[in-house]
């Protein structure tokens, strides 16, 4: 992700914060993300999806799909947005939907998704015409359909100034302190 987003090692905390937010707000582990995050980040970056928008999408999807499936389906959806089939492009034109590079770069991925959601107005068949491939449909149907409210909330979670790294470290320290405080009591029990 750092390479895909052109982030230097001195700014690695930006990516780390996103990963910790995915773990906090979604249902993915660090190990799962380490094994699959790089699959989608180059596609997302090329399309103009910010790191926060990517994290929000992954967090929302991992609540309903295994991490690897969520990332594969998201990558497929983003790929279809970058290079739609002729049929997909026609379906988007018919609905007045613009998911082009320029739309995403100028408005942002979250805003484009909001516009698509509003124009689809729950029309699943239209959504299937835009994303005819099953893998892309998985992500699109959740993010633009039944999971829209969760996706919208995740965007807010990821664009807030939450310091997920700091929170995770504080939790670690608190857990360590609890464990350390139990040592004297444990030693007393051992002596008996």
N, C-alpha and C positions, 0 to 999 in steps of 0.2 A: 504494500500500500504506500509505503514511503516513496519508493521509486516511481510508482504510477502517478502519485500526486506531486512529485517534485519536492518532497520534504526532506530537508537535510537532517543528518543525524543529531545535530544540536537542537532540532525542533521535534524530535521523536515523541515528545510528550503529547503532541497534537494527535498522533495516531493512537498512542496508548490510551489517551482519554476517550477516544471514540470506541476503542475495543472494550474498555471497562464499562462504557455506557451500554454497549450491545449486550454485554453479560448481565448488567444490572436490570435493563428494561426488557430484554428478550429472554430467550431460553437457550443460550449457546454457552459453551465453555470456552475458555481460552485456548485449549488444545484444538477444539473443533474449528475455531476461527483461524488459528495458526495454519491449519491444514487446508483451508479453503478460501480465506479472504482474498488472497492474491489472484484467485480465479476471476473475480468480478471487478476488482478495483481498476484494472486498466480500461475495461469497457466503460465503466462508470465515468472515469476521468475523461476519456475521449469524448463521451457524450455531453459532458458538462455537469454531471451530477456532483455536487459538493460532497466532501467527506461526511459531513453531518447528515445530509440527505441519504447517502448510502448507508450509514450506520442506522438511521431511523428505519429504512426499508428492511434491512437485515433483522433488526430487533423485532419489528412487527411480524415478519414472515417466520422467524424461528419460534414464535409462540404457537404456530399451527403446523409447522413442517420441521422435520429434522434439519439441522444446520446445513448439511451438504445439499439436500434437496432444495432448501430455501435459496441458497446461494446460486445453485445451478439454474433454478427457475428465474431468479432475478437477473442473472447474467443473460439468459435467453431472452427475457422480456426487453432488456436494454439493447441487446443486439438487434432485435426486431424493430425497435424504435429507431436505431441508427440506419438500418437498411431494411425497410419494409418491403414485402412482396408487392407486386402490382395490385393484387386484390386487397391487401391491407391498406395500401396508399389510397385506393379508390374508396374503401370503407371510411377512412379518416376524412377524406375530402367531402364525401356525402354528408357527414355529420358536422363538418366545419371544425374538425380537430386538427391542431398543428402540434406535432411532437418532434419537430425537426431540430437539428443542431442549433439553428439560430433562435428558435423559440426557447429552448432550454437554456442556452447561453444568455439570452437577454432577460428572461423572466425567472429562471430557476426551475429545477426539476419539480419541486413541491408545488409551485404555482401552476405549472403545466399539468401536473397530475390532478390538481383541483379542477382545472378547466375541463379536462377529459371526464372526470367523475361527474361534473355538473351536466355536461352535454350527453353523456351516456344515460343518465337518469335511471340507472338500474337495468338498462337493456343488455342482458347477458348475451343475446345473439349478436348484437352489434360488437360487443367486446370480443366475442369469439372470431368475428370477421377481421377485427384489427389484429388480434393475436391468434392466428389459426393453429400454431404449433402448441401442443399440449404443455410442454415445459414452460413456455412463455405465459400461457394461460394461467397456470398455477399462481404465479406471482401477480399477474394483472387482475385476476378475479378476486384475489384477497385484498390487494392494496386499493383497488378501485371499486370493490364491491363490499362484501360482508365485513371486511377489516378496515374500511375507510376511516371510521372513527379512531381506531387504534393507530393507524398510520398517521393521521393528523396529530394525535397526541404525541406520538413518537417524534414527529418533526419538532414539536414544542420542547420535548425533553432534550433533544439533541442540540437545539439552537439556544438553549438556556446556558447560563454560565456555570453549570454544574461541574464541579471538579471531581469527576468520578475516580481519578487516581487517588486524590486526597482522601475521599470517603472510603475507598478500599483499604488504604493504608491505615486509616484511623480504626476501621473495623478489625484489621489484623492486629493492631497494637492492643485494642481492647480485649480481643480474644486471648492474646498472649498474656496480658496482665491477669486475666481471670485464671488462666492455666497456672501462671506463676504463683498467684495467691493461694492456690490449692496445694502447693508443694509442702508447706509446713504441716498442714493437716494430714496429708498423705503419709509424711514421714512419721508423724505421731502414731498413726494407725499401724504402720509397719513395725514400729518399736514394740507395740503391745503384742 
